[in-house]
Amino acid sequence: MRSNTGQRTDETETVIARLRPHTNYSAVVRARNKQYRGPASNKIEFETPEGIPSVVSSLRVVTVGAHSILVQWEPRNVPTASSAATSTFTNDRNDTEETYVLHRQHHYLHERAAADSPYK
């Protein structure tokens, strides 16, 4: 077999890059030369592991009344199938509340905010 550089190789493995996370794939292998293709191997099926989630984008925060904060965001570029995101609200007195948001949600309404208190 010849590589992309034209040199003869006897490769027994290769790396397939840029597969999507948490996706089902199947593959067959064939030997070939300039004139012929050999028979296909048995089909193998595999699932890529869940990837590292990307950062949320287009984060928007809106106050809704005196005690509520609405947080909205766009879906992540690298979705996760089963993990939740964490939203943390800390006011100027360092009172912190942390909540889990399901991966398919794109908003969270925090309804226990202290009135007239800045949050981060």
Secondary structure as a PSIPRED ss2 file (coil, helix, strand):
# PSIPRED VFORMAT (PSIPRED V4.0)

   1 M C   1.000  0.000  0.000
   2 R E   0.000  0.000  1.000
   3 S C   1.000  0.000  0.000
   4 N C   1.000  0.000  0.000
   5 T C   1.000  0.000  0.000
   6 G C   1.000  0.000  0.000
   7 Q C   1.000  0.000  0.000
   8 R E   0.000  0.000  1.000
   9 T C   1.000  0.000  0.000
  10 D C   1.000  0.000  0.000
  11 E C   1.000  0.000  0.000
  12 T C   1.000  0.000  0.000
  13 E C   1.000  0.000  0.000
  14 T C   1.000  0.000  0.000
  15 V C   1.000  0.000  0.000
  16 I C   1.000  0.000  0.000
  17 A C   1.000  0.000  0.000
  18 R C   1.000  0.000  0.000
  19 L C   1.000  0.000  0.000
  20 R C   1.000  0.000  0.000
  21 P C   1.000  0.000  0.000
  22 H C   1.000  0.000  0.000
  23 T C   1.000  0.000  0.000
  24 N E   0.000  0.000  1.000
  25 Y E   0.000  0.000  1.000
  26 S E   0.000  0.000  1.000
  27 A E   0.000  0.000  1.000
  28 V C   1.000  0.000  0.000
  29 V C   1.000  0.000  0.000
  30 R C   1.000  0.000  0.000
  31 A C   1.000  0.000  0.000
  32 R E   0.000  0.000  1.000
  33 N C   1.000  0.000  0.000
  34 K C   1.000  0.000  0.000
  35 Q C   1.000  0.000  0.000
  36 Y C   1.000  0.000  0.000
  37 R E   0.000  0.000  1.000
  38 G C   1.000  0.000  0.000
  39 P C   1.000  0.000  0.000
  40 A C   1.000  0.000  0.000
  41 S C   1.000  0.000  0.000
  42 N C   1.000  0.000  0.000
  43 K C   1.000  0.000  0.000
  44 I E   0.000  0.000  1.000
  45 E E   0.000  0.000  1.000
  46 F E   0.000  0.000  1.000
  47 E E   0.000  0.000  1.000
  48 T C   1.000  0.000  0.000
  49 P C   1.000  0.000  0.000
  50 E C   1.000  0.000  0.000
  51 G C   1.000  0.000  0.000
  52 I C   1.000  0.000  0.000
  53 P C   1.000  0.000  0.000
  54 S C   1.000  0.000  0.000
  55 V C   1.000  0.000  0.000
  56 V C   1.000  0.000  0.000
  57 S E   0.000  0.000  1.000
  58 S E   0.000  0.000  1.000
  59 L E   0.000  0.000  1.000
  60 R E   0.000  0.000  1.000
  61 V E   0.000  0.000  1.000
  62 V E   0.000  0.000  1.000
  63 T E   0.000  0.000  1.000
  64 V C   1.000  0.000  0.000
  65 G C   1.000  0.000  0.000
  66 A C   1.000  0.000  0.000
  67 H C   1.000  0.000  0.000
  68 S C   1.000  0.000  0.000
  69 I E   0.000  0.000  1.000
  70 L E   0.000  0.000  1.000
  71 V E   0.000  0.000  1.000
  72 Q E   0.000  0.000  1.000
  73 W E   0.000  0.000  1.000
  74 E E   0.000  0.000  1.000
  75 P C   1.000  0.000  0.000
  76 R C   1.000  0.000  0.000
  77 N C   1.000  0.000  0.000
  78 V C   1.000  0.000  0.000
  79 P C   1.000  0.000  0.000
  80 T C   1.000  0.000  0.000
  81 A C   1.000  0.000  0.000
  82 S C   1.000  0.000  0.000
  83 S C   1.000  0.000  0.000
  84 A C   1.000  0.000  0.000
  85 A E   0.000  0.000  1.000
  86 T E   0.000  0.000  1.000
  87 S E   0.000  0.000  1.000
  88 T E   0.000  0.000  1.000
  89 F E   0.000  0.000  1.000
  90 T E   0.000  0.000  1.000
  91 N E   0.000  0.000  1.000
  92 D C   1.000  0.000  0.000
  93 R C   1.000  0.000  0.000
  94 N C   1.000  0.000  0.000
  95 D C   1.000  0.000  0.000
  96 T E   0.000  0.000  1.000
  97 E E   0.000  0.000  1.000
  98 E E   0.000  0.000  1.000
  99 T E   0.000  0.000  1.000
 100 Y E   0.000  0.000  1.000
 101 V E   0.000  0.000  1.000
 102 L C   1.000  0.000  0.000
 103 H C   1.000  0.000  0.000
 104 R C   1.000  0.000  0.000
 105 Q C   1.000  0.000  0.000
 106 H C   1.000  0.000  0.000
 107 H E   0.000  0.000  1.000
 108 Y E   0.000  0.000  1.000
 109 L E   0.000  0.000  1.000
 110 H E   0.000  0.000  1.000
 111 E C   1.000  0.000  0.000
 112 R C   1.000  0.000  0.000
 113 A C   1.000  0.000  0.000
 114 A C   1.000  0.000  0.000
 115 A C   1.000  0.000  0.000
 116 D C   1.000  0.000  0.000
 117 S C   1.000  0.000  0.000
 118 P C   1.000  0.000  0.000
 119 Y E   0.000  0.000  1.000
 120 K C   1.000  0.000  0.000
